[in-house]
């Protein structure tokens, strides 16, 4: 029987800590645990496998920024961690509201331990119970692996091989290529799910239940390179831990089956491996090793693209067409809700080619809410992780309202394409100035304007920002704001009075422009 988080919270070793769920209560009801860990390291997520209850005393959280705390929660949720329990009262007085909000949004149960208890006692007591369950899971996983190997030896189709595992897990399975093409699928006996005909041909977990249960994605490598993905849809009452263990155990069998049926193209496989390495911030030597196999010169100038959408697989084909027109070589990869791309731009006209790529992406029809960012030019493949990091930073800023009026979508349902170069100031400030420093600078430069807007519900800040972005062109700013030029002049006159005079021709112009940009953060 799966061991649930709600049951573990009733264990005497944990009740002594006076636990209370602060976020993700609905997810906690069905969360199954695989192990209990304790760590004060904020970068622990990549070392976890999913399904863990993570205990922390909060030592590292005290000195971390709000942004780092939120990233910590999101990384744990993306990794599929079962729950996070934080001890408060000594080092950390209370749980930060930013962490509570992030955990609620991510569906990660966040538990406050209001009394001090020895973590080692909790881990010893609960892990001993979990070990017994794990032994039973391993036994069933080995049975599944052996049965699948027998099917493979008899020349069975991928659907038939997958059906063995589906029956044991009582879950629905789908095996697809890295480009999203389904190669095989199976459902438990008696399930009405349609199974298509066989085409002849590191693990990631969803945290919390999907509409029909829990979705677990397991990468299937061929010759050491991720070439396919096994999606396991576990029903609401299914055993998630058994699915994780058995799915991992059967990877080698599926890898052999893929080698027999459709050896993957080296370039596509290497392109996927390269983008995964770029996304994880791999060492330069690893990127330089993978790039040539993907058809990308190590010394070329490259640019990255990140698209966050619910239709990442469907968009990939359209993205690849755009890349063929704009780039000399390219690679793309779908990672859950993110579509990542890497493009080599023509030598000598990198900047114009990048501008063409931005324009093409802005003309691409997308689903409502789609967010796209084009990273800065990177000299050499070793700098591609930096380009991708900057693109993701720009997307986060855009999601927090950093876009200026001219860059915002025409409707709430339209997609957004962010050129990171348009947010260079915001990126610099977000990465190198803390929230307090940004707030103080904005208030020093724009305090009277902000107070006027708050008191009279006016739009002086937006007016000033548009005017400065237009190069202090009053006529152009009036057109963008859809106001008469005379009204624009009156607004500017009032702004100048509040800000200490017309800033043109003075050193205050740059400071005011910077402050209007930071105000959006």
C-alpha positions in Angstrom: 0.0 0.0 0.0 1.4 3.5 -0.8 2.4 5.5 2.2 0.7 8.9 2.1 2.0 12.2 3.4 -1.1 12.7 5.6 -0.3 9.4 7.3 3.4 10.3 7.9 2.4 13.6 9.4 0.5 11.6 12.1 3.7 9.6 13.0 4.8 10.4 16.7 8.2 11.6 15.6 6.5 14.3 13.4 3.6 15.2 15.6 6.2 16.2 18.2 7.2 19.0 15.8 3.6 20.4 15.8 3.4 20.4 11.9 0.9 22.5 10.0 0.3 22.6 6.3 0.8 26.1 5.0 0.4 25.5 1.3 -0.6 22.7 -1.1 -3.2 21.2 1.3 -5.3 19.8 -1.6 -2.2 18.1 -3.1 -1.1 16.8 0.3 -4.2 14.5 0.5 -3.0 12.3 -2.3 0.8 12.7 -2.1 2.7 9.4 -1.8 6.1 9.4 -0.2 9.1 7.5 -1.3 11.8 8.7 1.2 12.6 11.3 3.8 15.6 13.5 3.4 17.2 16.3 5.4 19.2 19.1 3.8 20.1 22.8 4.3 21.4 23.1 0.7 19.3 25.3 -1.5 20.5 23.6 -4.7 19.4 20.1 -3.6 16.7 19.7 -6.3 18.9 18.0 -9.0 20.0 15.4 -6.4 16.5 14.3 -5.6 14.5 11.7 -7.6 10.9 12.7 -6.7 8.5 11.6 -4.0 10.7 12.8 -1.1 9.6 14.6 2.1 12.4 17.1 2.5 13.2 18.4 6.0 15.1 21.7 6.5 16.0 23.8 9.5 15.8 27.0 7.4 19.5 28.0 8.0 20.1 28.8 4.3 16.6 30.3 3.8 17.3 33.1 6.4 20.0 34.7 4.4 18.5 34.0 1.0 16.7 36.6 -1.1 12.9 36.3 -1.7 13.7 35.4 -5.4 16.1 32.6 -4.3 13.5 31.2 -1.9 10.9 31.1 -4.6 13.3 29.4 -7.0 14.0 26.9 -4.3 10.4 26.0 -4.0 9.8 25.9 -7.7 12.8 23.7 -8.3 11.7 21.2 -5.7 8.2 21.1 -7.3 9.6 20.6 -10.8 11.7 17.8 -9.5 8.5 16.1 -8.1 9.4 16.3 -4.4 6.5 15.1 -2.3 6.6 17.9 0.3 8.9 20.4 2.0 8.9 20.7 5.8 10.6 23.8 7.3 11.4 24.2 10.9 10.6 27.7 12.3 11.1 29.4 15.7 14.8 29.5 16.1 16.8 30.3 13.0 13.8 31.2 10.8 11.0 33.0 12.7 8.2 32.3 10.3 7.7 31.0 6.8 8.1 33.8 4.2 4.9 34.6 2.4 6.7 34.4 -0.9 7.5 30.7 -0.3 3.9 30.0 0.8 2.5 31.6 -2.4 5.1 29.9 -4.6 4.3 26.5 -3.1 0.6 27.0 -3.5 1.0 27.9 -7.1 3.3 24.9 -7.8 1.1 22.5 -5.9 3.9 21.6 -3.5 2.8 20.8 0.1 4.7 23.2 2.4 4.7 22.2 6.0 5.8 24.4 9.0 7.4 22.5 11.9 6.6 24.8 14.8 8.7 22.9 17.4 12.3 21.7 17.3 12.8 17.9 16.9 15.8 15.8 15.8 15.5 15.2 12.1 17.6 12.1 12.3 14.9 10.5 14.5 12.2 11.3 12.0 14.2 9.9 9.1 15.1 6.7 10.9 11.6 6.0 12.0 9.8 6.8 8.7 12.4 5.5 6.3 12.4 2.1 8.0 8.7 1.9 7.1 9.4 3.1 3.6 12.2 0.6 3.1 9.7 -2.3 3.5 7.5 -0.8 0.9 10.5 -0.2 -1.5 11.6 -3.8 -1.2 8.1 -5.0 -2.4 8.2 -2.4 -5.2 11.6 -3.5 -6.4 10.4 -7.1 -6.4 7.4 -6.2 -8.6 9.6 -3.9 -10.8 12.1 -6.8 -11.5 9.2 -9.1 -12.4 7.9 -6.4 -14.8 11.4 -6.0 -16.3 11.8 -9.7 -16.8 8.4 -10.1 -18.4 9.1 -7.3 -20.8 12.5 -8.8 -21.7 10.7 -12.0 -22.6 8.3 -10.1 -24.9 11.3 -8.4 -26.5 13.1 -11.7 -27.1 10.0 -13.1 -28.8 9.9 -10.1 -31.2 6.8 -8.5 -29.7 5.7 -5.0 -30.8 6.3 -1.9 -28.6 2.6 -1.9 -27.7 2.9 -5.5 -26.5 6.0 -4.8 -24.5 4.4 -1.7 -22.9 1.2 -3.7 -22.1 3.2 -5.9 -19.7 4.2 -2.8 -17.6 0.8 -1.2 -18.0 -0.9 -4.3 -16.5 1.4 -4.4 -13.5 1.2 -0.7 -12.8 -2.5 -0.4 -13.7 -1.5 2.7 -15.5 -1.6 4.1 -19.1 1.7 4.3 -20.9 2.9 6.2 -24.0 6.4 6.0 -25.5 7.3 8.9 -27.8 10.3 10.3 -29.6 12.0 13.5 -28.4 10.1 15.3 -31.2 6.8 14.1 -29.8 6.0 11.3 -32.2 4.2 8.4 -30.5 5.9 5.0 -31.0 3.9 2.8 -28.7 1.2 2.9 -26.0 -0.7 0.6 -23.7 -3.4 0.7 -21.1 -4.4 -1.7 -18.3 -6.6 -4.6 -19.3 -10.3 -3.5 -19.3 -9.3 0.2 -19.7 -11.2 1.9 -22.6 -8.2 3.9 -23.7 -7.5 3.7 -27.4 -4.1 2.0 -28.3 -2.7 3.0 -31.7 -1.1 0.4 -33.9 2.7 -0.1 -33.4 4.5 2.2 -35.7 7.3 -0.3 -36.2 9.5 1.4 -34.4 17.4 11.1 -15.9 13.6 11.1 -14.9 11.2 14.0 -14.6 8.0 14.0 -12.5 4.8 16.0 -12.4 4.2 17.2 -8.9 0.6 16.6 -7.8 -2.2 15.0 -9.6 -3.1 15.6 -13.2 -6.8 15.8 -14.1 -6.8 11.9 -14.3 -4.1 11.2 -11.7 -0.3 11.7 -11.7 1.9 12.0 -14.8 5.5 10.7 -14.6 7.9 11.3 -17.5 11.0 9.1 -17.7 13.7 9.7 -20.3 14.8 6.6 -22.3 18.4 6.9 -23.5 19.9 5.1 -26.5 23.7 4.8 -26.4 23.7 7.1 -23.4 21.8 10.0 -25.1 18.1 10.6 -24.2 16.2 9.6 -27.4 12.6 8.9 -26.2 10.3 9.6 -23.3 8.0 7.2 -21.4 4.9 8.9 -20.0 3.2 7.0 -17.2 -0.3 8.2 -16.3 -1.1 6.8 -12.9 -4.8 6.9 -11.9 -5.8 8.8 -8.7 -5.7 5.7 -6.5 -2.7 4.2 -8.2 0.7 3.5 -6.7 3.0 6.4 -7.8 6.1 5.0 -6.2 5.7 1.6 -7.9 5.4 3.5 -11.2 8.6 5.5 -10.6 10.6 2.4 -9.6 9.3 0.0 -12.2 9.5 2.7 -15.0 13.1 3.3 -14.1 13.9 -0.4 -14.0 12.4 -1.0 -17.5 14.4 1.8 -19.2 17.1 -0.6 -20.4 14.6 -3.0 -22.0 12.9 -0.1 -23.8 16.3 1.2 -25.0 17.0 -2.2 -26.5 13.6 -2.2 -28.2 14.2 1.2 -29.7 17.6 0.1 -31.1 16.0 -2.8 -32.8 13.2 -0.9 -34.4 14.3 2.6 -35.2 17.9 3.6 -34.5 17.7 7.4 -33.8 19.4 9.9 -36.1 22.7 11.0 -34.6 22.1 14.6 -35.4 18.6 14.8 -33.8 19.8 12.8 -30.7 22.9 15.0 -30.3 20.8 18.1 -30.8 18.5 17.0 -27.9 21.5 16.2 -25.7 23.1 19.5 -26.5 20.0 21.5 -25.5 19.6 19.5 -22.4 23.2 20.2 -21.5 22.8 23.9 -22.3 19.6 24.0 -20.1 21.4 22.4 -17.2 24.4 24.7 -17.4 26.9 21.9 -18.3 30.6 22.5 -18.4 32.0 24.1 -21.6 33.9 20.9 -22.6 30.7 18.9 -22.6 29.0 21.5 -24.9 32.0 21.5 -27.2 31.9 17.8 -27.3 28.1 17.6 -28.2 27.9 20.6 -30.6 29.7 19.1 -33.7 27.6 15.9 -33.6 24.5 18.2 -33.7 25.9 20.0 -36.7 26.7 23.2 -34.7 30.2 24.6 -34.9 31.6 25.2 -31.4 32.9 28.7 -32.2 29.8 29.9 -34.0 27.6 32.8 -32.7 24.4 31.3 -31.4 21.1 32.5 -30.0 18.6 30.7 -27.8 14.8 30.8 -27.7 12.5 29.8 -24.9 8.8 29.3 -25.4 6.5 28.6 -22.5 3.2 27.2 -23.6 0.7 24.4 -23.1 1.2 23.4 -26.7 5.0 23.0 -26.8 4.9 19.8 -28.9 2.6 21.3 -31.5 4.6 24.5 -31.8 7.9 22.6 -32.4 7.2 21.9 -36.1 6.4 25.6 -36.7 9.5 26.7 -34.7 11.7 24.3 -36.8 10.4 25.9 -40.0 11.3 29.4 -38.7 14.8 28.2 -37.7 15.4 26.8 -41.1 14.8 30.2 -42.7 16.6 32.3 -40.0 19.6 30.1 -39.0 22.4 28.1 -40.7 22.1 25.2 -38.2 19.7 24.7 -35.3 18.3 22.3 -32.7 15.1 22.2 -30.7 13.9 20.3 -27.7 10.6 20.1 -25.7 11.0 19.9 -22.0 7.4 19.7 -20.5 5.9 23.2 -20.9 9.1 24.7 -22.4 10.2 24.6 -26.0 13.9 25.3 -26.3 15.8 26.1 -29.4 19.4 26.9 -30.4 20.3 28.7 -33.6 23.5 29.4 -35.4 23.3 32.8 -37.1 24.9 33.7 -40.4 28.5 35.1 -40.0 28.7 38.8 -40.5 25.0 39.6 -40.1 24.2 38.0 -36.7 22.4 41.1 -35.4 20.1 41.4 -38.4 19.4 37.7 -38.5 18.5 37.8 -34.9 16.1 40.7 -35.5 14.5 38.6 -38.3 14.1 35.7 -35.9 12.3 38.0 -33.4 10.0 39.3 -36.1 9.2 35.8 -37.4 8.3 34.6 -33.9 6.0 37.6 -33.4 4.2 36.7 -36.5 3.8 33.1 -35.4 0.2 32.1 -34.4 0.2 30.8 -30.8 -2.2 29.7 -28.1 -3.4 32.4 -25.7 -0.9 33.0 -22.8 2.1 31.8 -24.7 5.4 33.5 -23.6 8.4 33.6 -25.9 11.9 35.1 -25.3 14.8 35.4 -27.6 18.2 35.4 -25.8 21.2 37.6 -26.5 23.9 36.7 -29.0 26.4 34.2 -27.5 29.9 34.0 -28.9 30.6 30.3 -29.0 28.6 27.3 -27.8 30.2 27.6 -24.3 28.2 30.8 -23.8 24.8 29.3 -24.9 23.8 28.6 -21.2 24.2 32.3 -20.4 22.0 33.2 -23.4 19.3 30.8 -22.2 19.5 32.0 -18.6 19.0 35.6 -19.8 16.0 34.5 -21.9 14.4 32.8 -19.0 15.1 35.9 -16.8 13.4 38.1 -19.3 10.4 35.8 -19.4 10.1 36.0 -15.6 10.4 39.8 -15.7 7.7 40.0 -18.4 5.5 37.8 -16.3 5.9 40.2 -13.5 4.8 43.2 -15.5 8.2 44.6 -16.7 7.0 45.0 -20.3 6.4 48.6 -21.3 3.1 49.6 -22.9 4.4 49.3 -26.5 5.6 45.7 -25.9 2.4 44.4 -24.2 0.0 42.2 -26.2 -3.0 43.8 -27.7 -5.4 41.6 -25.6 -5.2 39.6 -22.4 -5.3 36.3 -24.4 -2.6 37.1 -27.0 0.9 35.7 -26.8 4.0 37.7 -25.9 7.4 37.7 -27.6 10.2 39.3 -25.5 13.4 40.5 -27.0 15.9 40.3 -24.1 17.8 43.3 -25.5 14.7 45.4 -24.8 14.9 44.4 -21.1 18.6 44.8 -20.6 18.2 47.4 -17.9 15.6 45.3 -16.1 17.7 42.2 -16.3 20.8 44.0 -14.9 18.7 45.4 -12.0 17.0 42.2 -11.2 20.3 40.2 -11.1 22.5 42.7 -9.3 20.2 45.0 -7.2 18.0 43.7 -4.5 14.4 44.8 -4.2 15.1 47.4 -1.5 17.7 49.2 -3.5 15.5 49.3 -6.6 12.5 50.6 -4.6 14.6 53.3 -2.9 16.0 54.5 -6.2 12.6 54.7 -7.8 11.2 56.6 -4.8 14.1 59.1 -4.8 13.7 59.9 -8.5 9.9 59.6 -8.9 8.4 59.9 -5.4 6.2 63.0 -6.1 5.0 61.5 -9.4 4.0 58.2 -7.8 2.2 60.0 -5.0 0.3 62.1 -7.5 -0.8 59.0 -9.4 -1.9 57.3 -6.2 -3.7 60.3 -4.9 -5.5 61.4 -8.1 -5.6 58.1 -10.0 -3.6 59.8 -12.8 -1.3 58.2 -15.4 1.8 60.5 -15.1 4.3 57.6 -14.6 3.0 55.9 -17.7 3.1 59.2 -19.6 6.7 59.8 -18.5 7.8 56.3 -19.4 6.3 56.5 -22.9 7.8 59.9 -23.5 11.3 58.8 -22.4 11.1 55.6 -24.4 10.2 57.6 -27.5 13.4 59.6 -27.2 11.6 62.6 -25.6 9.5 62.9 -28.8 6.3 64.5 -27.5 4.3 64.0 -30.8 5.2 60.3 -30.9 4.4 59.7 -27.3 1.0 61.4 -27.7 0.2 59.1 -30.5 1.2 56.0 -28.5 -0.9 57.2 -25.6 -3.8 58.2 -27.8 -4.0 61.7 -26.4 -4.0 65.2 -28.0 -0.6 66.9 -28.2 -1.9 69.8 -26.0 -2.9 67.3 -23.3 0.5 65.7 -23.6 2.1 69.0 -23.1 0.0 69.7 -20.0 0.9 66.3 -18.5 4.6 66.8 -19.2 4.5 70.3 -17.6 3.0 68.8 -14.4 5.6 66.0 -14.4 8.4 68.5 -14.8 7.0 70.5 -11.8 7.0 67.4 -9.7 10.5 66.2 -10.8 12.3 69.5 -10.5 12.2 70.8 -14.0 12.6 69.7 -17.6 15.3 66.9 -17.5 16.4 67.3 -21.1 20.0 68.4 -21.4 20.7 67.4 -17.8 22.2 64.4 -16.0 18.7 63.7 -14.5 17.3 62.5 -17.8 19.1 59.1 -17.6 18.2 58.7 -13.9 14.5 59.3 -14.6 14.5 56.9 -17.5 16.2 54.2 -15.4 13.7 54.8 -12.6 10.7 54.5 -14.9 12.1 51.1 -16.1 12.7 49.9 -12.6 9.3 51.0 -11.4 7.8 48.2 -13.5 9.7 45.7 -11.4 
